Amino acid sequence: EPGLRDLSQREQEVLALTAEGYSSREIGKKLFISPKTVDTYRSRIMDKLGLNHRSELVRFALKVGLLKKS
């Protein structure tokens, strides 16, 4: 089963920020990359993890502890 170890450090950052609800533009600003690059990372993450929806990204991030439950 694919997991966090299959993602690069940058992909993990994009995943965490996506799961926290930031838009591609906001993530791009935080990481100093373009929104299009953020979208590319996100689709690569989803391919690697076998996910189809953004909501699944959030569930995955929670499961692996990338998100702190508030």
PDB file of N, CA, C and O in Angstrom:
ATOM      1  N   GLU A   1       0.856  -1.204   0.000  1.00  0.00           N
ATOM      2  CA  GLU A   1       0.000   0.000   0.000  1.00  0.00           C
ATOM      3  C   GLU A   1       0.885   1.245   0.000  1.00  0.00           C
ATOM      4  O   GLU A   1       1.789   1.373   0.826  1.00  0.00           O
ATOM      5  N   PRO A   2       0.618   2.166  -0.937  1.00  0.00           N
ATOM      6  CA  PRO A   2       1.451   3.365  -0.991  1.00  0.00           C
ATOM      7  C   PRO A   2       1.255   4.217   0.255  1.00  0.00           C
ATOM      8  O   PRO A   2       0.161   4.265   0.817  1.00  0.00           O
ATOM      9  N   GLY A   3       2.302   4.878   0.676  1.00  0.00           N
ATOM     10  CA  GLY A   3       2.211   5.695   1.880  1.00  0.00           C
ATOM     11  C   GLY A   3       3.084   6.926   1.797  1.00  0.00           C
ATOM     12  O   GLY A   3       3.610   7.270   0.738  1.00  0.00           O
ATOM     13  N   LEU A   4       3.227   7.575   2.920  1.00  0.00           N
ATOM     14  CA  LEU A   4       3.980   8.815   3.022  1.00  0.00           C
ATOM     15  C   LEU A   4       5.412   8.665   2.520  1.00  0.00           C
ATOM     16  O   LEU A   4       5.960   9.587   1.914  1.00  0.00           O
ATOM     17  N   ARG A   5       6.017   7.511   2.770  1.00  0.00           N
ATOM     18  CA  ARG A   5       7.418   7.309   2.365  1.00  0.00           C
ATOM     19  C   ARG A   5       7.578   7.343   0.838  1.00  0.00           C
ATOM     20  O   ARG A   5       8.689   7.500   0.333  1.00  0.00           O
ATOM     21  N   ASP A   6       6.473   7.197   0.110  1.00  0.00           N
ATOM     22  CA  ASP A   6       6.533   7.232  -1.349  1.00  0.00           C
ATOM     23  C   ASP A   6       6.514   8.657  -1.898  1.00  0.00           C
ATOM     24  O   ASP A   6       6.703   8.870  -3.095  1.00  0.00           O
ATOM     25  N   LEU A   7       6.285   9.627  -1.017  1.00  0.00           N
ATOM     26  CA  LEU A   7       6.194  11.020  -1.442  1.00  0.00           C
ATOM     27  C   LEU A   7       7.476  11.777  -1.106  1.00  0.00           C
ATOM     28  O   LEU A   7       8.094  11.547  -0.067  1.00  0.00           O
ATOM     29  N   SER A   8       7.864  12.681  -2.002  1.00  0.00           N
ATOM     30  CA  SER A   8       9.027  13.531  -1.734  1.00  0.00           C
ATOM     31  C   SER A   8       8.667  14.512  -0.614  1.00  0.00           C
ATOM     32  O   SER A   8       7.498  14.675  -0.264  1.00  0.00           O
ATOM     33  N   GLN A   9       9.684  15.152  -0.068  1.00  0.00           N
ATOM     34  CA  GLN A   9       9.471  16.143   0.983  1.00  0.00           C
ATOM     35  C   GLN A   9       8.520  17.239   0.492  1.00  0.00           C
ATOM     36  O   GLN A   9       7.603  17.642   1.208  1.00  0.00           O
ATOM     37  N   ARG A  10       8.746  17.711  -0.727  1.00  0.00           N
ATOM     38  CA  ARG A  10       7.914  18.769  -1.297  1.00  0.00           C
ATOM     39  C   ARG A  10       6.470  18.297  -1.481  1.00  0.00           C
ATOM     40  O   ARG A  10       5.527  19.041  -1.210  1.00  0.00           O
ATOM     41  N   GLU A  11       6.307  17.068  -1.937  1.00  0.00           N
ATOM     42  CA  GLU A  11       4.952  16.519  -2.106  1.00  0.00           C
ATOM     43  C   GLU A  11       4.243  16.432  -0.756  1.00  0.00           C
ATOM     44  O   GLU A  11       3.043  16.691  -0.664  1.00  0.00           O
ATOM     45  N   GLN A  12       4.980  16.071   0.282  1.00  0.00           N
ATOM     46  CA  GLN A  12       4.395  16.020   1.622  1.00  0.00           C
ATOM     47  C   GLN A  12       3.946  17.403   2.081  1.00  0.00           C
ATOM     48  O   GLN A  12       2.891  17.541   2.701  1.00  0.00           O
ATOM     49  N   GLU A  13       4.744  18.428   1.777  1.00  0.00           N
ATOM     50  CA  GLU A  13       4.368  19.803   2.137  1.00  0.00           C
ATOM     51  C   GLU A  13       3.097  20.215   1.414  1.00  0.00           C
ATOM     52  O   GLU A  13       2.181  20.768   2.022  1.00  0.00           O
ATOM     53  N   VAL A  14       3.040  19.942   0.104  1.00  0.00           N
ATOM     54  CA  VAL A  14       1.856  20.294  -0.690  1.00  0.00           C
ATOM     55  C   VAL A  14       0.639  19.534  -0.171  1.00  0.00           C
ATOM     56  O   VAL A  14      -0.449  20.099  -0.060  1.00  0.00           O
ATOM     57  N   LEU A  15       0.821  18.262   0.145  1.00  0.00           N
ATOM     58  CA  LEU A  15      -0.278  17.449   0.687  1.00  0.00           C
ATOM     59  C   LEU A  15      -0.796  18.035   1.991  1.00  0.00           C
ATOM     60  O   LEU A  15      -2.005  18.188   2.165  1.00  0.00           O
ATOM     61  N   ALA A  16       0.108  18.363   2.908  1.00  0.00           N
ATOM     62  CA  ALA A  16      -0.295  18.898   4.207  1.00  0.00           C
ATOM     63  C   ALA A  16      -1.059  20.211   4.047  1.00  0.00           C
ATOM     64  O   ALA A  16      -2.101  20.404   4.673  1.00  0.00           O
ATOM     65  N   LEU A  17      -0.548  21.109   3.216  1.00  0.00           N
ATOM     66  CA  LEU A  17      -1.199  22.408   3.021  1.00  0.00           C
ATOM     67  C   LEU A  17      -2.548  22.255   2.311  1.00  0.00           C
ATOM     68  O   LEU A  17      -3.502  22.971   2.617  1.00  0.00           O
ATOM     69  N   THR A  18      -2.618  21.322   1.365  1.00  0.00           N
ATOM     70  CA  THR A  18      -3.885  21.044   0.681  1.00  0.00           C
ATOM     71  C   THR A  18      -4.904  20.545   1.689  1.00  0.00           C
ATOM     72  O   THR A  18      -6.054  20.985   1.699  1.00  0.00           O
ATOM     73  N   ALA A  19      -4.471  19.624   2.533  1.00  0.00           N
ATOM     74  CA  ALA A  19      -5.373  19.036   3.530  1.00  0.00           C
ATOM     75  C   ALA A  19      -5.838  20.080   4.538  1.00  0.00           C
ATOM     76  O   ALA A  19      -6.930  19.967   5.096  1.00  0.00           O
ATOM     77  N   GLU A  20      -5.009  21.098   4.770  1.00  0.00           N
ATOM     78  CA  GLU A  20      -5.393  22.168   5.683  1.00  0.00           C
ATOM     79  C   GLU A  20      -6.348  23.161   5.031  1.00  0.00           C
ATOM     80  O   GLU A  20      -6.842  24.079   5.686  1.00  0.00           O
ATOM     81  N   GLY A  21      -6.605  22.972   3.740  1.00  0.00           N
ATOM     82  CA  GLY A  21      -7.604  23.798   3.064  1.00  0.00           C
ATOM     83  C   GLY A  21      -7.074  24.970   2.268  1.00  0.00           C
ATOM     84  O   GLY A  21      -7.850  25.811   1.811  1.00  0.00           O
ATOM     85  N   TYR A  22      -5.757  25.041   2.094  1.00  0.00           N
ATOM     86  CA  TYR A  22      -5.193  26.138   1.313  1.00  0.00           C
ATOM     87  C   TYR A  22      -5.410  25.906  -0.179  1.00  0.00           C
ATOM     88  O   TYR A  22      -5.404  24.767  -0.646  1.00  0.00           O
ATOM     89  N   SER A  23      -5.601  26.988  -0.916  1.00  0.00           N
ATOM     90  CA  SER A  23      -5.769  26.900  -2.371  1.00  0.00           C
ATOM     91  C   SER A  23      -4.395  26.752  -3.030  1.00  0.00           C
ATOM     92  O   SER A  23      -3.362  26.951  -2.392  1.00  0.00           O
ATOM     93  N   SER A  24      -4.403  26.405  -4.300  1.00  0.00           N
ATOM     94  CA  SER A  24      -3.140  26.285  -5.044  1.00  0.00           C
ATOM     95  C   SER A  24      -2.369  27.597  -5.010  1.00  0.00           C
ATOM     96  O   SER A  24      -1.144  27.601  -4.886  1.00  0.00           O
ATOM     97  N   ARG A  25      -3.092  28.714  -5.122  1.00  0.00           N
ATOM     98  CA  ARG A  25      -2.432  30.020  -5.113  1.00  0.00           C
ATOM     99  C   ARG A  25      -1.775  30.290  -3.761  1.00  0.00           C
ATOM    100  O   ARG A  25      -0.641  30.764  -3.691  1.00  0.00           O
ATOM    101  N   GLU A  26      -2.504  29.981  -2.694  1.00  0.00           N
ATOM    102  CA  GLU A  26      -1.962  30.201  -1.339  1.00  0.00           C
ATOM    103  C   GLU A  26      -0.755  29.300  -1.073  1.00  0.00           C
ATOM    104  O   GLU A  26       0.245  29.735  -0.502  1.00  0.00           O
ATOM    105  N   ILE A  27      -0.865  28.045  -1.494  1.00  0.00           N
ATOM    106  CA  ILE A  27       0.249  27.102  -1.307  1.00  0.00           C
ATOM    107  C   ILE A  27       1.462  27.581  -2.108  1.00  0.00           C
ATOM    108  O   ILE A  27       2.591  27.560  -1.618  1.00  0.00           O
ATOM    109  N   GLY A  28       1.210  28.008  -3.341  1.00  0.00           N
ATOM    110  CA  GLY A  28       2.284  28.519  -4.187  1.00  0.00           C
ATOM    111  C   GLY A  28       3.030  29.670  -3.531  1.00  0.00           C
ATOM    112  O   GLY A  28       4.259  29.733  -3.564  1.00  0.00           O
ATOM    113  N   LYS A  29       2.260  30.584  -2.932  1.00  0.00           N
ATOM    114  CA  LYS A  29       2.885  31.733  -2.248  1.00  0.00           C
ATOM    115  C   LYS A  29       3.735  31.274  -1.073  1.00  0.00           C
ATOM    116  O   LYS A  29       4.848  31.762  -0.881  1.00  0.00           O
ATOM    117  N   LYS A  30       3.211  30.335  -0.284  1.00  0.00           N
ATOM    118  CA  LYS A  30       3.936  29.840   0.891  1.00  0.00           C
ATOM    119  C   LYS A  30       5.232  29.125   0.502  1.00  0.00           C
ATOM    120  O   LYS A  30       6.251  29.257   1.181  1.00  0.00           O
ATOM    121  N   LEU A  31       5.182  28.366  -0.601  1.00  0.00           N
ATOM    122  CA  LEU A  31       6.330  27.544  -0.982  1.00  0.00           C
ATOM    123  C   LEU A  31       7.170  28.167  -2.097  1.00  0.00           C
ATOM    124  O   LEU A  31       8.142  27.569  -2.559  1.00  0.00           O
ATOM    125  N   PHE A  32       6.788  29.376  -2.525  1.00  0.00           N
ATOM    126  CA  PHE A  32       7.518  30.092  -3.578  1.00  0.00           C
ATOM    127  C   PHE A  32       7.556  29.309  -4.893  1.00  0.00           C
ATOM    128  O   PHE A  32       8.591  29.220  -5.553  1.00  0.00           O
ATOM    129  N   ILE A  33       6.394  28.744  -5.256  1.00  0.00           N
ATOM    130  CA  ILE A  33       6.251  28.056  -6.546  1.00  0.00           C
ATOM    131  C   ILE A  33       4.940  28.532  -7.178  1.00  0.00           C
ATOM    132  O   ILE A  33       4.104  29.132  -6.502  1.00  0.00           O
ATOM    133  N   SER A  34       4.765  28.268  -8.463  1.00  0.00           N
ATOM    134  CA  SER A  34       3.546  28.741  -9.128  1.00  0.00           C
ATOM    135  C   SER A  34       2.360  27.841  -8.775  1.00  0.00           C
ATOM    136  O   SER A  34       2.537  26.669  -8.442  1.00  0.00           O
ATOM    137  N   PRO A  35       1.145  28.404  -8.853  1.00  0.00           N
ATOM    138  CA  PRO A  35      -0.055  27.590  -8.589  1.00  0.00           C
ATOM    139  C   PRO A  35      -0.129  26.370  -9.508  1.00  0.00           C
ATOM    140  O   PRO A  35      -0.604  25.307  -9.107  1.00  0.00           O
ATOM    141  N   LYS A  36       0.347  26.536 -10.746  1.00  0.00           N
ATOM    142  CA  LYS A  36       0.336  25.424 -11.704  1.00  0.00           C
ATOM    143  C   LYS A  36       1.258  24.298 -11.222  1.00  0.00           C
ATOM    144  O   LYS A  36       0.939  23.118 -11.372  1.00  0.00           O
ATOM    145  N   THR A  37       2.387  24.670 -10.650  1.00  0.00           N
ATOM    146  CA  THR A  37       3.316  23.680 -10.106  1.00  0.00           C
ATOM    147  C   THR A  37       2.668  22.952  -8.923  1.00  0.00           C
ATOM    148  O   THR A  37       2.840  21.744  -8.757  1.00  0.00           O
ATOM    149  N   VAL A  38       1.926  23.698  -8.111  1.00  0.00           N
ATOM    150  CA  VAL A  38       1.196  23.089  -6.983  1.00  0.00           C
ATOM    151  C   VAL A  38       0.226  22.039  -7.523  1.00  0.00           C
ATOM    152  O   VAL A  38       0.141  20.933  -6.989  1.00  0.00           O
ATOM    153  N   ASP A  39      -0.511  22.390  -8.590  1.00  0.00           N
ATOM    154  CA  ASP A  39      -1.467  21.445  -9.187  1.00  0.00           C
ATOM    155  C   ASP A  39      -0.763  20.201  -9.710  1.00  0.00           C
ATOM    156  O   ASP A  39      -1.278  19.089  -9.594  1.00  0.00           O
ATOM    157  N   THR A  40       0.425  20.400 -10.288  1.00  0.00           N
ATOM    158  CA  THR A  40       1.215  19.271 -10.795  1.00  0.00           C
ATOM    159  C   THR A  40       1.618  18.352  -9.641  1.00  0.00           C
ATOM    160  O   THR A  40       1.484  17.132  -9.731  1.00  0.00           O
ATOM    161  N   TYR A  41       2.113  18.954  -8.558  1.00  0.00           N
ATOM    162  CA  TYR A  41       2.467  18.159  -7.369  1.00  0.00           C
ATOM    163  C   TYR A  41       1.250  17.390  -6.872  1.00  0.00           C
ATOM    164  O   TYR A  41       1.337  16.198  -6.578  1.00  0.00           O
ATOM    165  N   ARG A  42       0.118  18.078  -6.778  1.00  0.00           N
ATOM    166  CA  ARG A  42      -1.091  17.455  -6.242  1.00  0.00           C
ATOM    167  C   ARG A  42      -1.520  16.268  -7.098  1.00  0.00           C
ATOM    168  O   ARG A  42      -1.896  15.223  -6.566  1.00  0.00           O
ATOM    169  N   SER A  43      -1.468  16.420  -8.425  1.00  0.00           N
ATOM    170  CA  SER A  43      -1.888  15.291  -9.255  1.00  0.00           C
ATOM    171  C   SER A  43      -0.883  14.150  -9.175  1.00  0.00           C
ATOM    172  O   SER A  43      -1.261  12.982  -9.267  1.00  0.00           O
ATOM    173  N   ARG A  44       0.401  14.483  -9.002  1.00  0.00           N
ATOM    174  CA  ARG A  44       1.415  13.433  -8.821  1.00  0.00           C
ATOM    175  C   ARG A  44       1.185  12.678  -7.506  1.00  0.00           C
ATOM    176  O   ARG A  44       1.310  11.455  -7.452  1.00  0.00           O
ATOM    177  N   ILE A  45       0.851  13.417  -6.462  1.00  0.00           N
ATOM    178  CA  ILE A  45       0.560  12.816  -5.151  1.00  0.00           C
ATOM    179  C   ILE A  45      -0.623  11.861  -5.279  1.00  0.00           C
ATOM    180  O   ILE A  45      -0.580  10.732  -4.789  1.00  0.00           O
ATOM    181  N   MET A  46      -1.681  12.331  -5.945  1.00  0.00           N
ATOM    182  CA  MET A  46      -2.880  11.509  -6.078  1.00  0.00           C
ATOM    183  C   MET A  46      -2.593  10.249  -6.893  1.00  0.00           C
ATOM    184  O   MET A  46      -3.102   9.174  -6.578  1.00  0.00           O
ATOM    185  N   ASP A  47      -1.775  10.382  -7.946  1.00  0.00           N
ATOM    186  CA  ASP A  47      -1.379   9.212  -8.742  1.00  0.00           C
ATOM    187  C   ASP A  47      -0.613   8.218  -7.879  1.00  0.00           C
ATOM    188  O   ASP A  47      -0.920   7.026  -7.877  1.00  0.00           O
ATOM    189  N   LYS A  48       0.389   8.709  -7.142  1.00  0.00           N
ATOM    190  CA  LYS A  48       1.221   7.837  -6.310  1.00  0.00           C
ATOM    191  C   LYS A  48       0.393   7.115  -5.248  1.00  0.00           C
ATOM    192  O   LYS A  48       0.658   5.955  -4.930  1.00  0.00           O
ATOM    193  N   LEU A  49      -0.611   7.805  -4.701  1.00  0.00           N
ATOM    194  CA  LEU A  49      -1.404   7.233  -3.610  1.00  0.00           C
ATOM    195  C   LEU A  49      -2.656   6.517  -4.105  1.00  0.00           C
ATOM    196  O   LEU A  49      -3.367   5.886  -3.323  1.00  0.00           O
ATOM    197  N   GLY A  50      -2.922   6.616  -5.402  1.00  0.00           N
ATOM    198  CA  GLY A  50      -4.106   5.974  -5.969  1.00  0.00           C
ATOM    199  C   GLY A  50      -5.406   6.618  -5.522  1.00  0.00           C
ATOM    200  O   GLY A  50      -6.403   5.932  -5.298  1.00  0.00           O
ATOM    201  N   LEU A  51      -5.393   7.950  -5.390  1.00  0.00           N
ATOM    202  CA  LEU A  51      -6.583   8.673  -4.948  1.00  0.00           C
ATOM    203  C   LEU A  51      -7.210   9.424  -6.115  1.00  0.00           C
ATOM    204  O   LEU A  51      -6.532   9.768  -7.083  1.00  0.00           O
ATOM    205  N   ASN A  52      -8.528   9.676  -6.008  1.00  0.00           N
ATOM    206  CA  ASN A  52      -9.232  10.353  -7.092  1.00  0.00           C
ATOM    207  C   ASN A  52      -9.810  11.704  -6.710  1.00  0.00           C
ATOM    208  O   ASN A  52     -10.103  12.519  -7.584  1.00  0.00           O
ATOM    209  N   HIS A  53      -9.979  11.956  -5.413  1.00  0.00           N
ATOM    210  CA  HIS A  53     -10.627  13.191  -4.978  1.00  0.00           C
ATOM    211  C   HIS A  53      -9.807  13.884  -3.907  1.00  0.00           C
ATOM    212  O   HIS A  53      -9.072  13.259  -3.142  1.00  0.00           O
ATOM    213  N   ARG A  54      -9.962  15.211  -3.883  1.00  0.00           N
ATOM    214  CA  ARG A  54      -9.256  16.020  -2.884  1.00  0.00           C
ATOM    215  C   ARG A  54      -9.619  15.607  -1.463  1.00  0.00           C
ATOM    216  O   ARG A  54      -8.784  15.649  -0.559  1.00  0.00           O
ATOM    217  N   SER A  55     -10.878  15.207  -1.278  1.00  0.00           N
ATOM    218  CA  SER A  55     -11.314  14.787   0.066  1.00  0.00           C
ATOM    219  C   SER A  55     -10.532  13.549   0.526  1.00  0.00           C
ATOM    220  O   SER A  55     -10.280  13.376   1.719  1.00  0.00           O
ATOM    221  N   GLU A  56     -10.157  12.702  -0.415  1.00  0.00           N
ATOM    222  CA  GLU A  56      -9.364  11.519  -0.060  1.00  0.00           C
ATOM    223  C   GLU A  56      -7.962  11.932   0.392  1.00  0.00           C
ATOM    224  O   GLU A  56      -7.359  11.284   1.247  1.00  0.00           O
ATOM    225  N   LEU A  57      -7.457  13.008  -0.187  1.00  0.00           N
ATOM    226  CA  LEU A  57      -6.155  13.535   0.239  1.00  0.00           C
ATOM    227  C   LEU A  57      -6.209  13.944   1.707  1.00  0.00           C
ATOM    228  O   LEU A  57      -5.292  13.666   2.479  1.00  0.00           O
ATOM    229  N   VAL A  58      -7.302  14.612   2.075  1.00  0.00           N
ATOM    230  CA  VAL A  58      -7.466  15.068   3.456  1.00  0.00           C
ATOM    231  C   VAL A  58      -7.527  13.869   4.397  1.00  0.00           C
ATOM    232  O   VAL A  58      -6.873  13.858   5.439  1.00  0.00           O
ATOM    233  N   ARG A  59      -8.317  12.856   4.025  1.00  0.00           N
ATOM    234  CA  ARG A  59      -8.416  11.638   4.845  1.00  0.00           C
ATOM    235  C   ARG A  59      -7.064  10.971   5.000  1.00  0.00           C
ATOM    236  O   ARG A  59      -6.705  10.534   6.094  1.00  0.00           O
ATOM    237  N   PHE A  60      -6.309  10.889   3.908  1.00  0.00           N
ATOM    238  CA  PHE A  60      -4.988  10.269   3.953  1.00  0.00           C
ATOM    239  C   PHE A  60      -4.064  11.055   4.888  1.00  0.00           C
ATOM    240  O   PHE A  60      -3.359  10.471   5.712  1.00  0.00           O
ATOM    241  N   ALA A  61      -4.076  12.384   4.750  1.00  0.00           N
ATOM    242  CA  ALA A  61      -3.211  13.238   5.583  1.00  0.00           C
ATOM    243  C   ALA A  61      -3.534  13.054   7.061  1.00  0.00           C
ATOM    244  O   ALA A  61      -2.634  13.024   7.900  1.00  0.00           O
ATOM    245  N   LEU A  62      -4.804  12.934   7.373  1.00  0.00           N
ATOM    246  CA  LEU A  62      -5.224  12.694   8.761  1.00  0.00           C
ATOM    247  C   LEU A  62      -4.719  11.343   9.247  1.00  0.00           C
ATOM    248  O   LEU A  62      -4.182  11.221  10.348  1.00  0.00           O
ATOM    249  N   LYS A  63      -4.902  10.333   8.405  1.00  0.00           N
ATOM    250  CA  LYS A  63      -4.533   8.965   8.759  1.00  0.00           C
ATOM    251  C   LYS A  63      -3.043   8.837   9.070  1.00  0.00           C
ATOM    252  O   LYS A  63      -2.655   8.134  10.003  1.00  0.00           O
ATOM    253  N   VAL A  64      -2.212   9.520   8.281  1.00  0.00           N
ATOM    254  CA  VAL A  64      -0.759   9.388   8.482  1.00  0.00           C
ATOM    255  C   VAL A  64      -0.197  10.429   9.443  1.00  0.00           C
ATOM    256  O   VAL A  64       1.012  10.482   9.673  1.00  0.00           O
ATOM    257  N   GLY A  65      -1.079  11.256  10.004  1.00  0.00           N
ATOM    258  CA  GLY A  65      -0.642  12.197  11.023  1.00  0.00           C
ATOM    259  C   GLY A  65      -0.050  13.495  10.500  1.00  0.00           C
ATOM    260  O   GLY A  65       0.625  14.212  11.239  1.00  0.00           O
ATOM    261  N   LEU A  66      -0.299  13.808   9.220  1.00  0.00           N
ATOM    262  CA  LEU A  66       0.196  15.077   8.676  1.00  0.00           C
ATOM    263  C   LEU A  66      -0.639  16.252   9.181  1.00  0.00           C
ATOM    264  O   LEU A  66      -0.175  17.392   9.213  1.00  0.00           O
ATOM    265  N   LEU A  67      -1.861  15.957   9.569  1.00  0.00           N
ATOM    266  CA  LEU A  67      -2.766  17.003  10.069  1.00  0.00           C
ATOM    267  C   LEU A  67      -2.959  16.804  11.552  1.00  0.00           C
ATOM    268  O   LEU A  67      -3.108  15.683  12.036  1.00  0.00           O
ATOM    269  N   LYS A  68      -2.952  17.903  12.254  1.00  0.00           N
ATOM    270  CA  LYS A  68      -3.253  17.824  13.687  1.00  0.00           C
ATOM    271  C   LYS A  68      -4.750  17.974  13.846  1.00  0.00           C
ATOM    272  O   LYS A  68      -5.337  18.928  13.335  1.00  0.00           O
ATOM    273  N   LYS A  69      -5.372  17.049  14.544  1.00  0.00           N
ATOM    274  CA  LYS A  69      -6.804  17.176  14.801  1.00  0.00           C
ATOM    275  C   LYS A  69      -7.021  18.326  15.770  1.00  0.00           C
ATOM    276  O   LYS A  69      -6.394  18.387  16.828  1.00  0.00           O
ATOM    277  N   SER A  70      -7.916  19.239  15.399  1.00  0.00           N
ATOM    278  CA  SER A  70      -8.118  20.400  16.270  1.00  0.00           C
ATOM    279  C   SER A  70      -9.287  20.183  17.207  1.00  0.00           C
ATOM    280  O   SER A  70      -9.603  21.058  18.013  1.00  0.00           O
TER     281      SER A  70
END
